[in-house]
Amino acid sequence: MIIEQLIFITLAFALFVYIFYQLIKKNDTKYVPVLAIEAVRYSNRFYTIIFYRK
């Protein structure tokens, strides 16, 4: 179960980085705050799984 969550979070983060890169490349910055909030949300999940697993 933890491995599946790590794979999902890693893929979600990679997709986020790709979308963020494409938006910056196209100079479309109106979605940057939304993507920054998503990055914080995904990083919280990642840290929770790694450091607080039972």
TORKE-625548 format. One line per field, with one value per residue: residue in three letters; x, y, z of N, C-alpha, C, O in turn. Coordinates in nm, 3 decimals. Each point is the difference from the previous one (the first is absolute). Example, Ala and Ser with C-alpha at 12.3 -4.5 7.8 and 13.67 -1.06 7.14 Angstrom:
resn ALA_SER
npx 1.319_-0.139
npy -0.569_0.107
npz 0.780_-0.138
capx -0.089_0.082
capy 0.119_0.119
capz 0.000_0.006
cpx 0.090_-0.077
cpy 0.120_0.109
cpz 0.000_0.073
opx 0.104_0.051
opy -0.002_0.111
opz 0.066_0.017
end
This chain:
resn MET_ILE_ILE_GLU_GLN_LEU_ILE_PHE_ILE_THR_LEU_ALA_PHE_ALA_LEU_PHE_VAL_TYR_ILE_PHE_TYR_GLN_LEU_ILE_LYS_LYS_ASN_ASP_THR_LYS_TYR_VAL_PRO_VAL_LEU_ALA_ILE_GLU_ALA_VAL_ARG_TYR_SER_ASN_ARG_PHE_TYR_THR_ILE_ILE_PHE_TYR_ARG_LYS
npx 0.082_0.139_0.016_-0.171_0.002_0.128_-0.083_-0.151_0.073_0.080_-0.143_-0.084_0.131_0.005_-0.172_0.011_0.133_-0.085_-0.147_0.080_0.082_-0.147_-0.066_0.131_-0.014_-0.182_0.131_-0.018_-0.001_-0.124_0.134_0.109_-0.126_-0.107_0.109_-0.008_-0.189_-0.023_0.107_-0.102_-0.153_0.065_0.047_-0.181_-0.092_0.088_-0.030_-0.192_-0.008_0.087_-0.094_-0.165_0.183_-0.192
npy -0.119_-0.098_-0.223_-0.123_-0.037_-0.166_-0.208_-0.078_-0.068_-0.208_-0.172_-0.054_-0.120_-0.221_-0.118_-0.056_-0.169_-0.205_-0.079_-0.088_-0.208_-0.168_-0.053_-0.133_-0.220_-0.093_-0.049_-0.221_0.223_-0.021_-0.126_0.184_0.184_0.022_0.091_0.223_0.097_0.025_0.179_0.196_0.055_0.072_0.219_0.132_0.021_0.146_0.220_0.073_0.029_0.187_0.202_0.005_-0.074_-0.090
npz 0.000_0.146_-0.016_0.078_0.221_0.078_-0.019_0.145_0.200_0.008_0.007_0.199_0.135_-0.031_0.082_0.216_0.063_-0.024_0.151_0.190_-0.011_0.009_0.206_0.123_-0.035_0.095_0.176_0.036_0.019_-0.182_-0.128_-0.061_-0.012_-0.194_-0.172_0.006_-0.072_-0.221_-0.078_0.029_-0.153_-0.202_-0.004_-0.015_-0.201_-0.145_0.031_-0.087_-0.221_-0.085_0.015_-0.149_-0.103_-0.074
capx -0.082_0.087_0.069_-0.095_-0.014_0.123_-0.001_-0.100_0.046_0.112_-0.056_-0.072_0.099_0.064_-0.097_-0.001_0.121_-0.013_-0.099_0.057_0.103_-0.066_-0.064_0.105_0.057_-0.094_-0.019_-0.139_0.021_-0.121_-0.025_0.115_-0.038_-0.073_0.097_0.082_-0.080_0.000_0.132_0.004_-0.089_0.064_0.117_-0.048_-0.033_0.124_0.069_-0.080_0.018_0.137_0.044_-0.099_-0.067_-0.016
capy 0.119_0.117_0.009_0.058_0.142_0.068_0.006_0.099_0.134_0.032_0.033_0.127_0.107_0.013_0.068_0.140_0.067_0.013_0.105_0.126_0.035_0.041_0.130_0.102_0.009_0.076_0.126_0.006_-0.005_0.017_-0.122_-0.029_-0.015_-0.126_-0.109_0.006_-0.060_-0.144_-0.052_-0.009_-0.110_-0.127_-0.019_-0.042_-0.143_-0.075_-0.001_-0.077_-0.143_-0.042_0.018_-0.036_-0.128_-0.084
capz 0.000_0.003_-0.129_-0.096_0.030_-0.042_-0.147_-0.040_0.036_-0.088_-0.131_0.012_0.010_-0.132_-0.086_0.044_-0.048_-0.145_-0.030_0.044_-0.098_-0.123_0.020_0.007_-0.135_-0.082_0.070_0.046_0.144_0.081_0.077_0.086_0.142_0.018_-0.006_0.121_0.107_-0.027_0.035_0.146_0.039_-0.031_0.084_0.132_-0.008_-0.014_0.130_0.095_-0.027_0.030_0.138_0.100_-0.027_0.121
cpx 0.086_0.072_-0.092_-0.018_0.124_0.007_-0.098_0.047_0.116_-0.049_-0.076_0.097_0.071_-0.093_-0.010_0.121_-0.008_-0.097_0.055_0.106_-0.064_-0.065_0.104_0.061_-0.090_-0.030_-0.147_0.001_-0.128_-0.033_0.112_-0.040_-0.075_0.096_0.091_-0.075_-0.006_0.133_0.012_-0.086_0.066_0.123_-0.041_-0.036_0.127_0.073_-0.077_0.021_0.139_0.029_-0.100_-0.073_0.001_0.043
cpy 0.126_0.016_0.061_0.149_0.077_0.013_0.107_0.142_0.043_0.036_0.132_0.117_0.022_0.070_0.148_0.076_0.022_0.113_0.137_0.048_0.050_0.138_0.112_0.020_0.084_0.138_0.022_-0.015_0.013_-0.125_-0.032_-0.009_-0.131_-0.117_-0.001_-0.062_-0.151_-0.063_-0.018_-0.117_-0.135_-0.025_-0.041_-0.148_-0.084_-0.010_-0.081_-0.149_-0.046_0.001_-0.049_-0.130_-0.086_-0.141
cpz 0.000_-0.133_-0.105_0.022_-0.042_-0.152_-0.047_0.029_-0.088_-0.139_0.002_0.006_-0.133_-0.098_0.036_-0.054_-0.150_-0.038_0.038_-0.100_-0.130_0.013_0.007_-0.138_-0.091_0.058_0.037_0.151_0.082_0.084_0.099_0.148_0.028_0.000_0.123_0.119_-0.016_0.039_0.151_0.047_-0.025_0.086_0.141_0.001_-0.003_0.134_0.103_-0.019_0.042_0.149_0.105_-0.030_0.125_-0.026
opx -0.031_0.021_0.044_-0.008_-0.011_0.042_0.032_-0.016_0.009_0.049_0.010_-0.024_0.026_0.044_-0.010_-0.015_0.037_0.031_-0.016_0.003_0.045_0.005_-0.021_0.031_0.050_-0.074_-0.050_0.001_0.009_-0.077_-0.008_0.044_0.021_-0.013_0.040_0.060_0.009_0.003_0.054_0.039_-0.005_0.028_0.069_0.030_0.009_0.043_0.061_0.012_0.014_0.056_0.040_-0.116_0.090_-0.006
opy 0.097_0.113_0.083_0.077_0.110_0.104_0.080_0.089_0.116_0.097_0.079_0.104_0.113_0.085_0.085_0.111_0.107_0.082_0.096_0.118_0.100_0.080_0.108_0.113_0.078_0.079_0.113_-0.111_0.016_0.010_-0.102_-0.093_-0.062_-0.091_-0.107_-0.070_-0.073_-0.111_-0.100_-0.073_-0.089_-0.114_-0.079_-0.070_-0.103_-0.108_-0.067_-0.074_-0.107_-0.095_-0.022_-0.017_0.008_-0.084
opz -0.069_-0.046_-0.079_-0.095_-0.055_-0.052_-0.087_-0.083_-0.039_-0.060_-0.094_-0.062_-0.039_-0.078_-0.088_-0.051_-0.049_-0.086_-0.075_-0.035_-0.056_-0.092_-0.056_-0.038_-0.082_-0.059_-0.002_0.052_0.122_0.095_0.069_0.067_0.104_0.082_0.046_0.081_0.099_0.053_0.046_0.091_0.085_0.036_0.064_0.097_0.068_0.039_0.083_0.097_0.058_0.054_0.114_0.037_0.083_0.090
end
